[in-house]
């Protein structure tokens, strides 16, 4: 307390404040309104002709200085002391709301010379979704978001891409920062976020040196305000439904197709006519079952709900923002409940955040942010993939779900594929994940040393851990023996027991930044300088710590608020490289010119309000080196090789062997980024447009070594690759009040194209199999077929349709991809003209899961209490493969599924898919463009319709706002894949073993007190 008395201020002490208000030219400003924040008496005074004023207040109060045409200024009353307050005239893009957050700094939009796209969270829809990425899709130019993994509750995995790909070593995930610290924001509640910015060019990315070549997503959380105390509460309830899901065959269709596939493979019909008849009439459901596992074990809709409460406020000494939210997403499995546990997937998440800003005295400000998150995910012990694979792929006639005696059905072919048993008698697990984040920073003014100089210390500490508990159980299935009894059971049934508890995923991360800022204005000259040193330590139990460190500097110069220059440089290092070669220098420069302020542009002032041209160039690094092992600059040895043979014995002795040779000269990827663009506002700022052309060339890409293997050993990687991308992006906005209607229309479009310039490939590759000159491209093949591997594919056979006759086969090059080729099989191009179809005919293609074009178009309309907003989002130029869908399955189910109905037969020669086979399927399942489809689409991503009750009625309820709204996510999709009933963004979702992608309908209410 003594310290506070000496260095701080006494709260609530009555004082009389006298002062003077001037403009940036030091001239007095008469008529300025001075008020006290959160003053229930609405005390307000105005400055006189000399800009002078007097007001009675307390030391805890904050004075607000307002005047039309000038930026609003907030000053703690106890710090004015008969001083002078300066108001700056508001220029276009330099008002109170025109703030752009950059790394450890903030700028008025007018000053920004870099390419930064920003969206406020207030303009985003309220969607009860477990991942925030769903609400940002299609809203920012240059940012592509696409689902890239499991969509089951608690995951909703998505990937980000900024502008394009210039590296073939990764998908180029950007650096995600929350308040300047590397953290994921997907699991945050929307109420925690103030804005999201995308940093795209070297002018800002060079600050992070070696870690930001892929771009930065910068999330700014909400902070308290002393303007007024506000309490809000949001409640939402909704239903989620699969966008697409497998449609299983009925038993009759399945058996008929199986007979056909068996005969095509040289066998005989497996199912008799009597069996087919029994499947049709259902006369013996135990011997001839007709299951629909999708209908019986999945729901059409599942519940979801979200609740959020916030409190914000403060005074001259303390500002706070506190949020508490709860989210629940139910699984869409049906059944799974017993007396001990419920195995249906269920996800709960609780978020807590408090951001505090403490104004200790006129020279010292301290900020403390504390956040916590608890997630609770329940799932069947069988696992999502195994359970869904049984539901989607088990033949409908495999077994009765329950035998006449109530036991679980099964067979020797499908001994553990009973979905009911998987849910009811296999146990369930619960993953409890706790996250805690904490950030503390202090800013000390140092005007005594140099006016405008401040020092800052910033430290963040995050921890996370996972705890698994639950119940374990096993089950047995039984198959009738044909004489009224059952064969010995498959598996062993056991009673419910507690699952052995386990801890995992324990992570600690600390990040430290410290440095100086210098901000001064000298007449028409504005100077801002920032310098920071940083260090990051990432710790995972059982592994060596991962460390990063560096120095970042930024200098901004502005002249007459019209000409701007930024110089940014980072010096950073990575442990991925050898000692002595770990640090690099990453400079960048950018400039901007408000050309509309020039005298020669005055003739256009009737329609042109602002025109700024800007450009940047610089170098940024990326320390990721593909799939190389950690510390790839060192040599490593394996202690568990097959060993060596000594003496006359033939048994190998365990030994040690050297792995691929380390490369001590490994270095980081170097991205040279160029960006040129403009920002314009027209027609009294009703219409705004931003556009940029960008080009990046990335050098020193890690690629395979082509060194001679004279030592009998390979080299890990070499930096001999090179690639580039180029394109353009634009964002448009029209905002106008038309009578009683507030109308806002917005849109964005991004086009990019990449190109491989250098990559090490085998010297004897024919030109049509080389990657150089092609885009950085591939199609995602998420599941393996009989003869293909899962992963990314860009090399494949070129197809020529389907053989229609034996004569066509005899006249065509001999295809060696399977033992026999018959009518109904896929026909391929003999690329090298040798009369044989084999691996030499595989071609490098340009098919890509990354689209060339990404766009979004939406609008918001408000009139007489009603408001409506919507967004259409889509892509052009991407492709998917359906090989893993049409050929899904295995020999147990005959590779039959809903797509098998559209197969080639002698009476259906125009069918889209080849003939059915159970064996010798290689010719029709290899990777080829026969299975490639365009995944271009347009999607109604979200709609929200709301109604706010009138102010007069709301005040009677002691509220400031009461709003009801309905919303929807992923409502309509227009795609060339609609006839296949698969999703263009994630085609495997709802098929094979994947959780479906969901659409969400919800109803909500928002209260503000």
N, C-alpha and C positions, 0 to 999 in steps of 0.2 A: 504494500500500500504506500509505503514511503517513496518507493520508486515512481509510482504513478503520480504522487503528489508533486514530485520534483519535475518529472519529465512530461507528465500528462496534463490533463485539465480537470477541473472540478465540474462534475455534471450538474445541470439544472441551476446554475448560479445566474441570477437575474443580471442582465447587462444592457446597456444602451449602445447600439452600434451606429456609428456615424461613418460615412464614407462617400466616395465619389466614383462615378461610372464613366469610363471613357471608351472610345473606339480604338481600332488598331493604329489610327493616325494620331492618337493621344488627344483627340478632341472630345469635349464633354458631350454626353448623351442625355438629353432631356427626355422625360416620358417613359423611362425604363420602369417596369413593374417589379417591385421587390416584395416577395411573400415568404412565409415560413412554411416549410414542409409539414404536412399532417397537422396543421393548425386548425382546430375546430372553429375558432373565431374568425377564420378567413382574414387575418390581419394582412393588409397590403398597403404599401406606400409607393409613391412615384418620385423619380428624381426631378429636381427643378431645372431651370435653364442652365445652370452650371454643372449639372450632372450630380448634384449633391442630394443626400437623403439622410434621414434619421429613423431608426426603428427600435422598439423595445422588444427584447427577446431573451433567451437563455443560452448558456454555453452548450447545451445539448442540441440546440436547433440547427437546422441547415437552411440557409437563405437561398432563394431561387431568384435569379435575375433573368427577366424575360423582356424581349422586345421584338416586334415583327421585323423580319429581315436579318436578325442576328441569331447566333447560336446561344442556346440557353446555358447559363453558367450556374453551378452549385458551389456554395462556399460555406464551410462551418462558421457559424456566427462568432465563435470565440477566437477565430484566427484573422478576422478582418482588421480590428484594431485601428480604426480611422484610416485604413488603407485604401488603395485604388483597385477597382475591379475593371478588367478590360473585357469588353464584348467584341467578338469578331463578326464581321458581316458574313452572312451565310451566302456562299456562292453555290451554284449548282453542283450537286454531289459532294457538298461539304457541310450539310446540315447535321442536326443532332442525331438523326437516324442513319446517316450515311457512313457507318463504321465498317471497316474491313479488318479482320483479325489476321495478322501475319505472325510468324514465329517470334514469340516474346516481344510483341509490339502490336500497335493498332494504328491504322491510318484512315483518313477520310478517303472515300472512294475516289475523289477528284485527284488525290496524290498518287494513287496506285498506278505503277507502270508495268507491273507484272500481269500475267493472265491468271485471274482468280475468279471463280464462279462461286456465289454464295446464295444460300436459301435460308430464310428464317423458319424456325420450327412452327411459328404461328401460321405459316402458309401450308402446313402439312396436314393431311387427314388424320383423324383419330381412329386408328385401326387396332383392334385387339389381336395383335400378332406377337409371337414370341421373338421375332427378329425385326429390328428397326429397318433393316435393309429393304424390306418390302415397301416402305413408304417413300423411299428416296428414288426408286427406279424411275427413269425417264424424266427427271426434273432438273438436271443440271447438264449443260453442254460439256462434252468431253468425258463424261463419266458413264461407263457401261457397267451395269449390275446384272448378274445372271446366276440363277441357282446352280450349285455345283456339287451338291452332295445330298446326304439324307435330309428329307423334309419331315421326319418324324418329330413329334413335340419335343421341344427343348433343343433342337438342332437348327432347322431351317438354314442350312449352310448355303451361303452365297459367296461369290467372288467378285472382285472389283477390277476394272481395267480403266486406266486413264489415258485417253487418246488412242493409243495403239500399242503394238508389240514391236520392239526392236531387239529383243533377245530371244533366242530359241532354247535357252536353258531353263526357262520357267514361264509361268503364266503372267508374270510381272505384277504381282500383287503390290499395291501401293503401301506406303507407310501410313498407318492410321494413328492419329494423335487425338487425345482428349485433353483439352487445356494444356497443350504442349507436351504431353507425356504419352509415350507409346502405349496405348491401351485399345482394346476392342470396344466398340460402342454398340454392337449388335444386340447385346442383352440389356442395354440401358432402357429406361422408360422414356418415352418421348417428352414427358414433362420435365426431364432433367436437362434438356437441350435447348439452347438459345438459337444457335445457328450451326450450319455445316458448310464449310468452304472446301473447294477443291483447288489445290495449288498445282499448276500444270507446267510451268516453264522454269528455266534455270534461275530467273531473277529471285525467286523465293526458295527453290529447292537447293541451291548451292549452300544455303545456311546449314543444311544437314550433311553436306559433303558426300560421304561415301554411302549413305543409307537411303537416299531419296530419288534415285534416278527413275523410279517407277511412278513418281508423283506422290502427293500427300493428300489425305483426307483429314481436314482439321475441324474437330468438333469443339465448339465453345459451349460450356454449360451455363445455366442461368445463375444469376447472382441477385442478391437482395437490392432493394431500393428504399431510400428514405422518403420517397415521395408520398407513399401511403402504405398502411398495413393492409395486405390482401390475403384472403383465405379462399381457396378454390377446392372444389370436389368434383371429380368426374367418375361416373359409373357407366360401364358398358357390359352388355350381354350379347352374345352372338352365337351363331351356328356356323360350323365349317363343314364343307362337303368336298369330296374328291373332284378335281377337275376331270381327270380320266382315271379309269380303273379297268383291269382285265375283265373281259366278259367270257366266262368259261363255256366250253361246249357242253351240251347235254350228252347223256350216255349213248343214245342212239347215234347221234352225229359222230361222236368220238369213235365208237366201235366201227362205224362204216368207214371212216377215214383211216382207221388203223388197218382194217382189212386191205384197203387200197394201197397203203404204204408198204404193207408186208408183201403183197403180190408184186408191186413195183420193184421190190428188193430181191425178188427171186424166190420168195416164200409162198405160203398159202394163206387163205383167209383164216384168221384166228377165231372170229366170232361167227357162230352158226346163225341161220335164219331164225331159229327159235329164240336164241339169245337176243337178237335184234328186235324181235317182236315183243319180248318181255321188257326190254328197255323202253319201248314205245308205250305199252299199256300199263306198266307198273304193276304187273300181276304178282311179282315176288321181289319186294324191295330189299330183302336181305341178301338173296342170291344174286339179284340183278339190280343193284342200287343205282340211283340217279341223283347224285349229290350236286348241289351248287354251293361250293364252299365259300365263294365270295359273298353270296346272298346270306348264307347262314352264319358267317363269322366276321362280317364287317358291317358297319352301320352306314346308312345313307348320309347321316349328319351326326356331328359330335359337338358338344358345348364348348364355349370359350367365354371368359369374362375377365374384366379389368377394372380395377378401382385405384384412383389416384387422389391424394390429398396434398395440397401445398400450402405453405405459409411463408409470406415474404414481408419484409419491412425493415425498420431500423431508425436510427437518428444520426446525429453528427458524428458519433463515436463508433457505432456498430451497425452494420447492415447484415441481414441474414436471408438465406433462402433454404427452406427445408421441404423435402418431398418424401412421402411414403406411398409406395404403390404395391399392389398385389395383382398377380396375373395367374390365370388358370387355363390350361388347355387340355381338354379330354381327348383320349385316344379313340380311334374309330373301330377298334376291335369289338366284337360282340361276344358276350359270354366271358368266361374266365373267373367267375366269382365262386368261391367256396367259403366255408365257415372260417377259414384261417386267413385267407388273403384274396386280393383281387388282382389278377395278372394283366388286366387291360392297361395299356400305356396311359399314363397320366402325368402331367407336368404342372408344377407350381413354382412361381418365382416371386420373391419379395425384394424390392429395392428400397434403399434408404439413402438419402443424400442430404448433407447440410453444408452449405457454403457460407463461410463467415468472412466479413471484411471489417477489420478493426483499425480505426483511425486513432493511433496512440497519441500522437501530437501532430503539429503542423509539418513535421519533417519525417515522421515514421508511420508507415502503413504496413499492417500485417494481414495476411490472408490465410485462412485455415479451411481446407476442404476435407471432409470425411464422408466416405461412402461405403456402403455395404450391400452385398447381394447374396441371397440364399436361394438356391434352386433345388427342387426335389423332383426327381424323375423316377417313376415306377415303370417297369417293363417286364415282360415274361422272361423267365430264365432261358427259354428256348432261343431267345434272340429274335430281333426284328426280322433279319434276313431269312433265317430258317423258318420262322412261322409264316411269313408272307409267301415264301417260296412254296410251302405246303399248300397254302390257300389258293395261290394262283395256278400252280402247276400240277398238283395231284390229279390224276384222271377222275372224272366224276363217277366212274364205275369201279374204282379201286377196291373199296370196302364200304360196308355200312358204318356210319359214324358210331353207332351203338349196336351191338349184337342183341339178339332176342333176350339174352340173360342180363343185359345192361352193361356188359363189359365193353371196353373200347375195341373197335374193329381195326384190323390190320392184316397185312399179308407178308409173305417172305420177301416180296419185292418192295413193299412199302411198310416196313415194320415200325417206323417211328414218324409217320407223316400224318397222324390223326390230329387235326387242328383243335378239336375239342379237348383231347388229352393234353396237348401242348399248353393250353390255357388253364385247364382245371387241375392238372396233376403233375405239373413240371416245376412248380415253384415260381416265385417272383422276386425281383431284386429292386432295391431303391438306392439310387445314387443321390447323396446329399452333398452338394457343392457349396462351399462358403468362399466368398471373395470379400476382401477388405482393401480399400484404397484410401490413402491419406496423402495430402499435399500441404506443405506449409511454405510460405514465401514471405519475405520482408523486403520492403523498399524504403531506402533511406535517402532523403534529399541531402545534397552536399553543396548547397548554394554558398556556404561559407568558404569552400575551396574554389568552386567555379560555378557561377550561376547557370542553372539548367542541368547540372550534373546530378545523377542519382545512382545509387548502387543497389543491386538486387541479389538476394540469395534465394534459391528455389530448390526444394527437396521433396521427392515423392517416394513413397514406399507402398508397395502392393504385395499382398499375399493371397494365396488360394490353396484350397485343399479339398479332396473328395473322400467321402466315407461311404462305403457300400455295406448294406445290410439287407436282410430279407429272409425268405424261406426257401428251402430246397426240398425237392420231392422227385421221385421217378415213377414211371408208369409202365404197364405191360399192355400189349395189344394181342388180340386173339383172332384166329381164322377158323371158320367151320371146317370139320374134316369130312363132310359129306354124308355122315351117318348120324347126325343129331348131336354130335359132340364137337370138341374143339381140339385143334392141334396144340402142342405145347406153346405157351405164350412167347411172344417176342419182347425181350426186355424183362426187367424185374421191377415189380411194383414195390414202393416203400412208403412209409408214413411221412407226414410233414415233419420237417426238422428245421432248426434255425440255420440259416446260411452263415458260414464263417465270415465274420466281419473283416473288412480290409480297408486300408488307407492307400490312396494313390493321388497322383496329380498334384503333389505338393510343390508349389512354385513360390519363389520370392523374387521380387524385382525392385531395385532401387535406382533412382535417377537423380543426379545432382547437376544444377546449373548455377553459375555465379558470374556476375559481371557488372558492367557499367552502361548507363544510357546518358546521352547528352542531347538535349533538345533546346534550341534557341532560335529566336527570330530577330534578325537585324534589318529593320526596314522592310525591303522587298525580298530579303534573303532568308530562307528557312533551312535550318540544318538539323538533321537528326542522325545520331550515331549510336550504334549498339554493339557491344562486344560481350561474348560469353565463353566460358570454359565449361565443358560438360563431361560427365562420366556416367555410364550405365552398367549395372551388374545384374545379370539374370541367372538365377540359381534354381536348379532342378535336382531333387534328391537323387543321388547316385551318379550324377554327371559333374564334370568340371564346369565351373562358372563360365558364362559367356559374357564378354566385356567389350564395351565400346567407349571411346573417348575422343574429344576433339575441341577445337576452338572455332567459334563462329563470329563473323563480323559483318556489319551492314552500315553503309553510309548513304543517306538520302539528302539530296540538295534540291530545293525548290526556289524558283525566282518568279516573283509577281503572281504566285499561285497559277502560273501558266506553263512554265517550263520545269520539268522534273528529271532528275537523273538519280539512279540507284546503282550502287556498287556493292556486291555481296561476295563474300569469300569464306569458305570453310576449309579448315585443315583438320582432317580426321583420320582415324586409323581403325584397323580391324585385325583381330587375332587370327583370321583365316590365312594370313600370309606370313612369310618368314620374317624373323627379326631383322631389322634394317630395311625392310621393304613394306612396312605396315601402314605408313602414313602417306597421304597425298594431299595436294592443294587443288581446290575446286573454286575457281573464280567465275563470276557472272556479272554482266552489266545490262541495264535496261534504261530506257528513256521514254518520256511522254511529253506531248505538246498539245495544249488546249488551243487548237488552231481557230476555233470559233471566236476566241477573244481578240483575235487580231483585227486591226482596222480594215484590212482588205476583205474581211468576211462580214462586215456590218450589213451589206446588202441582203444577206440571207437570214438576218435576225428575225424576220417576220415569221419564219417557219422552223429555222434551225436554232435550237436553244444551246446545244452543246455538241462539239465534235472534238474528240481527243484521239490522236493517233499515238501508237506506242509500239515498242519493239524490244526484244531481249535476245541475248546470246550468252551462252556459258557452258561450263563443263560440270557434270554431276557424275557421281560414281555409284556403283552397285557391287557390294562385296559378296553377293551370292554367286556361287560358281557351279550351278547345276547340281548334279547328284554326286559330286565328289565327296569323299569321306572328309570328316573333320580333320583339320591340320594336314591337309593333303600335300603340304610342302615337305613333310617328313616321311621317312620310310617306316612301314609297319610290318609286323610278322604275325602269322596265325599260329596258334599253339594246338590246333585240333585238325591238322590235315591227315590224309590217309596214311602218311608215313612212308617209311623206307624199308626195303628188304635187305637183310644182312645174311651172310653165310649161304647155306644151302636150303634154308627154309623158305616157304612161299608165303608166310604170314607177315604182313606189313607191321612195322613197329611205329607207334604214334610219333609224329615229329613236328617240326616247325618249318613253315614255308613263308617266303616273302610275298607280300601282296604287291599290287601294281606299284611301280617305282614312284616315289614322291617327286614333285616338281618344285624345287626351291625358288623358281623364278615366277611362280604363279602370281598374278596380279588381278586387280579389280576391273570390272567392266567400266568403260569410259563412255558416257553419253554426252554428245555434243548437241545441245538443244538450241533451236532457233524458233522464235515466235514473233509474228508481226500482226498487229490488229488495230481495231478502232472501236470506240464507244461513241454513240450518238443519241441525242434526245431531240425530238421534234414536236411541233404543234403544241407548244406550251407544256412540254414534258409529258404529254399524253402517250407518246410512242417512243420506245427506246429500243436500240439494237446494239449488240456487240458481235463482232466477228473476228476470227483469227485464222491465219494460215500458219501451220507449224511443220517443222521438219526436224527429224532427229537421226543422227547416224551414231551407232554404238559400236565401239571398237574393243579389241582385246576380249572378245567373247571366248569362253572356255569351250574347246572342241576336242574331239579325240585326236590322239597323236598318230601320225603316219610314219613315225621313225622306224627304221628297220629293226626287226626283232632278233638281232644277232645274238643278244644275250639270253634269249628265251624268256624275256619278261616285258610286259607292257608298261607304258607310262600313264600316269593317272589322267592328266589333262594338260593341254597347252593353250595359251592365249593367242590363237591365230584366227579367230572368227570375227565376222563383221556383218552388220545388218542395219537396216534403216526403216523408217516409216515417214510418211508425210500425209497431210490432209488439211481439212479446214473444219471449223465449227462456228456456229452462230446461235445466239439467243435473242428472242424477240419478246417484247412485252407491250401491251396496250392497256392503259388504265384511264377510264373516263367515267364521269358521273353524268348520266343522261336522264335528266329529270329526277325521279325518285329511285332510279336504278344505278347501282354501283357495278360497273362492268370491268372485269380484268380478264384479258386473254393473253396467254403466254405459250411459248413454244421454243424448242431447241432442236438442233440438228448437228450431227457430227459425222464426218466421212474420213476414213483413214485407209491407207494401203501400205503394207509392209513389203520388204524385199530382202532376201538373203544375198549378201555380197561376197562373203567368204565363209567356207566351212570345210573342214577336212573330210574328204570322202575317198573311197578306194579309187586308185588311179585308173583302173580298167572299167569303171562304170560307164555304160553308154550314156549319151547326152540326155536321153529321155528319163533316166533314173537319177540324175543329179539334182541336188537341191538349189544350187546357185541360180539366181535369177527368179526363183519362185518366191511367193510370199512366205512369211513365217506362219505356217499353216498346218492344220490337222483337223481331223474329225474325231470326236470323242466316241470310243467304243467301250461303253461301261461294263459289258459282260462278255465273257468268252463264249464262243460257239465251239463246235467240235474241233474245228481246225483253225481257229483264230484266237489270238490272245487279247485280253482286255488292255485298254490304254488308248494312246493317241495314234491315229493312222493317217498317213498322207500318200503312201505308196500302195497301189492296188492294180488289179487287172481292169482293162477296158472291155466292157461288154457290148454285145451286138444283139441283144434280145434273147429269145428262147428258140432252140432248135424245134422245128415243126415236123420234120420228117427224117427218116434214115438217109434219104438222098442228100439232104443238107449236111448231115454229119459226115457222110462219105466224101463230100466235095470240100469240106472245110479242113483246116489244119488239125492235126491229131492233138486232142486235148488229153494231157497226162495227169490231170488233177484228181482223177478217180479211176477205178478199174474199168468201169463201163460208162459210156455216154450214150444216152438214148433221147428220142424226142421228148421234149418237156424239160430238158436240162439247159442251163445258161450257156450261151455261145460267147467266146472271147476273141479279141483281136490279136492276131499274130504280129506283135509289134516289131520284131526284128526280121520277119519274113523267112524264118528257117523251116516253116511247115510244121512246127511243134508249139504247143502252148504249155509253157513251164515258167519257172521263176524269172527267166530272162525277158519275159513279156510284161512284167510288172512295171507300171509307169508312175512317176512322181506327178501328183495332181495339186491343184490349188484349192481343193475343198477345205473349208475352214469352219470351226465352231465359233470363231470370233467374227461378228458381222462387219462388213465394210461401213454400214451406215446404222446409226442409232438415233432415234428421234422421240420426242414427246410433244404432245399438243393438248392443252387444257384450258379451262376457264373457270372463273368464279363470278357469280351473280348474286347480288343482295338487293332486296326490295321489300319494304314494309315488314320487317321482322323475319322474312324468309331469306335463306341463303342456300346456294347450290354451288358445288364445285366438283369438277371431274377431270380426269386425265386419261388420254389415250397414249399408249406407249408402244413402240415396236422397233423392229430391226429389219435390215435388208442385207443380203449377201452372205448369210451363214448357211451351213448344211449340217445334216445329221445322217447317221446311218441307221437303218432299220433291220440290219442283219441279225442283231442280237435279240430282236423282238420276233420277227417272222420265224427264225430258226431256233427259238428258245426251247429249252427242255433237254431231255436226255433219252437214252435208249429205253429207259423204264416207262416213260410215257409216250414213246414213239415220236418225240419232237412235235407233238400236235398241240395246237392252241387256236385261238379265235381267228388267226390269220390263215390257218390251213384250209379253210373253206374256199378261199380264192386261189386255189392251186390250179396248175395246168392239167388238163385231161384231154384225151382225144376229142371230146365233144365240147371242150371249153378252151380252145387254143388261144384265145385273146386274154387269158387270165394274167394277172400282174405278177404271179409268183410261179416258180418251177414246180415240177411234179413232186409228190410226197415220197420220201424214202426213209427207211429205218436204218439202213447200213449203206456203206460206200457213198457217203454224202459230200465228200470233199469238193467235187466240182461246183456244187451249188452253194457252198458256205464260205468259200474263200473271200477275202476282202476284195470287193470290186465296186465299180460305180453303178452296178445294177441296183445296189441297195442304198445308194445315196439319194436323199431327198432335200429339197429346199426347206429351210426352217424359217423363212421370212414370215413375219406375222405382224398384226396390229391387235393390241389388247386394250380393252377398257379396264385399265389397271385399278382405278378406284372411283367411286362416286360417293358424295356426302351431301345430304339434304337436311337442313336444320331450320328450326324456328325459335326465335327468341321472344319471350313474352315482353309486353310493353313496359317501359320504365315505370310508369305510374303504378301498374299492378305489382311489379317486382318490389318496389319500395315499400308497399304495404306488407310484404313478406319479410322485410328487413334484409333484402338481398340487393346486390348491384346488378346481377344478371342471372337469368334462368333460361337455359337453352336446351331443347330436345333435338335429337338428330338421329338419322338412320344412315348407315354407310355400307359399302360393299367393296371387296377386294377381289381382283381377278374374275370379273363378272362375265365378260364376253371375249372370245378370241376368234379372230379371222385369220386363217392360215391355210396353206395348201395341204396341210396334214390333217385337216378336219375330217376328211373321208376315212382316215385311218384311226380316228379317235385316240390320237396320242398328242401329248403336249409339245409344242415346238421348242420351248425353252429347256425342258427336261424330259425327253421322250420316253425314258425308261420308268419315270415315276408312275406308280400304280401297276407296274408289270414286273415279271421275273421275281425279284425279291426286294423291290423298292417301295418305300412308303409313298403314297400319292401326294402330289402337289395340291394345295387346298385353295378353294374359294371361300370367302368369309362374308357372312351377312351379320350386321350388328345393329343394335339400338343403344343409344346413350343419352345421358343427361349431364349437363354441366351447370354447376352452381358457383357463383362468385359472391362472396360476402363483403 
